[in-house]
Amino acid sequence: MALIDTTHSTAPISLGKILTAPFRAIGRFFVAIMENNSRVQRVDALNAMTDEQLAERGLRREDIVRHVFGDYMHI
């Protein structure tokens, strides 16, 4: 025997979710931009290396951001 459910229930949409939706979308947009930034990708790649690999390049883990962004942010 087949059963059919004819009720349709959806969770109510709150006013808070409606009002914050544009801001969440803008936030996701900026996160996407930063994740695709080549400097951020370089920091991620260097962070993925071991301390020994960084030492071979003359870097310490705490100097990665300064190394990658130094010319841009004057740090």
N, C-alpha and C positions, 0 to 999 in steps of 0.2 A: 504494500500500500504506500502511495506517495503522499507526503505531507507538504503542504505549501504554507509558508508563513507570510501573511499579508500585512503584518505590522511593519512599520518603518520608523525606527527611532534614531534620532541623531542627537548628539550632545549639543546643548545650547551654546551658541557663540557668545562669548562675553564681550562687553564693551571694551574691557582692557586689552583683549587680544586684537580687536579691530583697530584700536588706537595705536598699539605698539607695532603692528605688522609692518608699516612703512619703515620704521626705524630698524627693525630686525633685518629687513631686506637690504637697507643701506649698509648695515654692519656686515652682512654676508658679502656684499659687493666689495667693501674695502678689504676684508679678509682674503677674498679671492685675488685681488690685485696684489696684496703683499705676498701671498703664497707663490705668485708667478713672478715676483721680482727676482732678478738674477742674483742680486746680492744676498737676499734671504736664502735662496737655494744654495749659494756658496757657503753661508754660515751653517746650514743644515748638513752639507757634505762634510765640512770640517768637523762639526760636532760628532758625526758618525765615525770619525777616525779614532783610533786608539791614541793614548798619550805618547806611545813610542813613535807612531806615524807622524804625529804633530811635531815631536821633537826633531825628527828627521828634516822637517820643513822649517825648523827654527822657531816654532810656535809653542805656546803653552795654551791650555784650554781657556784660561781667563783672558787671553789676548785675542781670541778669534774675532769678536765683534769689532774691536779696535783695528785689527788688521784689515777686515773687509770694508768697514765703513769709515776708516780713518781719513781718507782723502775727501770724503763727501761731507762728513759731519765735523771735521777738524777736532777729532778726539785723540 
